[in-house]
Amino acid sequence: EGHGRDPAEAVRALEGDDAAHVLEKRAELVARRLSMLGRVNLLAGGEFEALQERHDFMARELDDVRAARRDLLEVIRRVDDEVVRLFDGAFRDVAREFEALFVDLFPGGEGRVVLTDPADLLGSGIEVEARPGRKRVKRISLLSGGERALTALAFLFAIFRARPSPFYLLDEVEAALDDVNLSRFIRLIEGFARDSQVIVVTHQKRTMEAADILYGVSMRGEGASAVISQRFDRGAPIEPDEVAAPQPETAAGRR
């Protein structure tokens, strides 16, 4: 009655060795095991449902994170492919322009730009090899100060030629050049000035003579600095409304 079973069916379910004393020992063993389990948590069902709901929510969140990771990796792959494509094209253009510019700046010389790891464009470095004139050296560290400066300018202007800009601003880049290299630099600047506006901050008189417009800063007696302008192609000063008003002296104003 306690188990809700029919006595006749229960007897038929017994096996040959299921004697009364065997069943009693088995029942005592089961009872001891039940006592070892302790009291039954009647709230376990509700707690299980809450944990199951939390588990399902976290599983959905994890699936979303995995999907977002796959999408992000795909975006990274496409960006890397685009970076490789753009870098490869830019590098080839700069390398070509550098070789041509180097020959113009160093007649009889040879220069080139190479990749340290052509198989990995994303992680590859760039090396500049330069052999001015009849010298056998290729490493820039073995060149003189003027040769290194002119080689750096050749690389810079190779980038300018490969990717032109409306204007360029150069700050005393020719300070280390001798007269011969300065003449080559000025010819290079004049070539770029045909298509773009070139602004050069300089102390070299020969560079100033090559300019179309010259701006200078002069210190007045009262301690204030004034901007002086001269347009060389007209041979006359710029109109007063084009000249900047006097301003307090600054580090840049003393140039």
GILINFEN-V189301 format. One record per pair of residues at least 24 apart in sequence whose ideal C-beta (glycine too) atoms are under 10 Angstrom apart, sorted by the first residue. I is the first residue (numbers start at 0). J is the second residue. D is the distance in whole Angstrom. If there is no record, write none. Layout:
# GILINFEN-V189301
I|J|D + I|J|D
This chain:
# GILINFEN-V189301
79|120|9 + 79|121|6 + 80|121|10 + 82|120|8 + 82|121|7 + 83|119|9 + 83|120|5 + 83|121|6 + 84|120|9 + 86|114|10 + 86|120|6 + 86|121|8 + 86|123|9 + 87|114|10 + 87|117|10 + 87|120|6 + 88|161|9 + 89|158|8 + 89|161|6 + 89|162|7 + 90|114|7 + 90|117|10 + 90|120|8 + 90|123|9 + 90|125|8 + 90|161|9 + 91|161|9 + 92|157|8 + 92|158|9 + 92|160|8 + 92|161|4 + 92|162|8 + 93|125|9 + 93|154|8 + 93|157|5 + 93|158|5 + 93|159|10 + 93|160|8 + 93|161|5 + 93|162|8 + 94|125|9 + 94|127|10 + 94|154|10 + 94|157|8 + 94|161|9 + 95|157|8 + 95|160|9 + 95|161|8 + 96|153|9 + 96|154|9 + 96|156|8 + 96|157|4 + 96|158|8 + 96|159|8 + 96|160|4 + 96|161|5 + 96|162|10 + 97|127|8 + 97|128|10 + 97|129|9 + 97|150|9 + 97|153|6 + 97|154|6 + 97|155|10 + 97|156|9 + 97|157|4 + 97|158|9 + 97|160|9 + 97|161|9 + 98|153|9 + 98|157|8 + 99|153|9 + 99|157|8 + 99|160|8 + 100|149|10 + 100|150|10 + 100|152|9 + 100|153|5 + 100|154|8 + 100|155|10 + 100|156|6 + 100|157|5 + 100|159|10 + 100|160|7 + 100|187|7 + 100|190|10 + 101|127|9 + 101|128|10 + 101|129|7 + 101|130|9 + 101|131|8 + 101|149|9 + 101|150|7 + 101|153|5 + 101|154|9 + 101|157|8 + 102|153|9 + 103|153|8 + 103|156|10 + 103|183|7 + 103|186|8 + 103|187|7 + 103|190|9 + 104|129|10 + 104|131|8 + 104|146|10 + 104|149|6 + 104|150|8 + 104|152|8 + 104|153|5 + 104|156|9 + 104|180|7 + 104|183|5 + 104|184|8 + 104|186|9 + 104|187|7 + 105|129|8 + 105|130|8 + 105|131|4 + 105|132|6 + 105|134|9 + 105|146|8 + 105|149|7 + 105|150|8 + 105|153|8 + 105|180|9 + 105|183|8 + 106|131|9 + 106|132|7 + 106|183|9 + 107|131|8 + 107|132|5 + 107|133|7 + 107|134|10 + 108|132|5 + 108|133|8 + 108|134|8 + 108|146|9 + 108|150|9 + 108|153|10 + 109|134|10 + 109|137|9 + 110|137|9 + 110|139|10 + 110|150|7 + 110|153|7 + 110|154|8 + 110|157|9 + 111|137|9 + 112|153|10 + 112|154|7 + 112|157|8 + 125|154|9 + 127|151|8 + 127|153|9 + 127|154|6 + 127|157|10 + 129|153|8 + 129|154|9 + 131|180|10 + 143|175|9 + 143|177|9 + 143|180|10 + 144|174|10 + 144|175|5 + 144|176|9 + 144|177|10 + 145|173|9 + 145|174|10 + 145|175|5 + 145|176|5 + 145|177|5 + 145|179|9 + 145|180|5 + 145|181|9 + 146|175|9 + 146|176|9 + 146|177|10 + 146|180|8 + 147|175|8 + 148|172|7 + 148|173|7 + 148|174|8 + 148|175|4 + 148|176|6 + 148|180|8 + 148|184|9 + 149|173|9 + 149|175|9 + 149|176|6 + 149|177|10 + 149|179|10 + 149|180|5 + 149|181|9 + 149|183|7 + 149|184|7 + 149|187|9 + 151|175|10 + 152|176|9 + 152|180|9 + 152|183|9 + 152|184|6 + 152|187|7 + 152|188|10 + 153|183|10 + 153|184|10 + 153|187|8 + 156|184|9 + 156|187|6 + 156|188|9 + 156|190|9 + 156|191|7 + 159|187|10 + 159|191|7 + 159|195|8 + 159|197|10 + 160|190|9 + 160|191|8 + 163|191|9 + 163|194|7 + 163|195|7 + 164|191|10 + 164|194|10 + 164|195|6 + 164|196|9 + 165|194|9 + 165|195|6 + 165|196|7 + 166|191|10 + 166|195|6 + 166|196|4 + 166|197|7 + 166|198|7 + 167|191|7 + 167|192|9 + 167|195|6 + 167|196|7 + 167|197|5 + 167|198|7 + 167|199|9 + 168|196|9 + 168|197|8 + 168|198|5 + 168|199|8 + 168|200|8 + 169|197|7 + 169|198|7 + 169|199|5 + 169|200|7 + 169|201|8 + 169|206|10 + 170|198|9 + 170|199|8 + 170|200|5 + 170|201|9 + 170|254|10 + 171|199|8 + 171|200|6 + 171|201|6 + 171|202|7 + 171|203|9 + 171|206|10 + 171|254|9 + 172|199|8 + 172|200|9 + 172|201|8 + 172|206|10 + 173|199|8 + 173|201|7 + 173|202|9 + 173|203|6 + 173|205|9 + 173|206|6 + 174|201|8 + 174|202|7 + 174|203|7 + 174|206|10 + 176|203|8 + 176|205|10 + 176|206|10 + 178|203|10 + 178|205|8 + 181|205|6 + 181|206|7 + 181|209|10 + 182|209|10 + 184|209|9 + 185|209|5 + 185|210|10 + 200|251|9 + 200|254|6 + 201|254|9 + 202|254|8 + 207|231|9 + 212|237|8 + 212|241|10 + 214|242|9 + 214|243|8 + 214|254|10 + 215|254|8 + 216|243|9 + 216|246|9 + 216|248|8 + 216|249|9 + 216|251|8 + 216|252|5 + 216|253|7 + 216|254|6 + 217|245|10 + 217|252|9 + 217|253|10 + 218|248|7 + 218|252|8 + 218|253|7 + 219|245|7 + 219|248|9 + 221|245|9 + 222|247|8 + 222|248|7 + 223|247|6 + 223|248|7 + 223|252|9 + 224|248|4 + 224|249|8 + 224|251|10 + 224|252|4 + 224|253|7 + 225|252|9 + 226|252|8
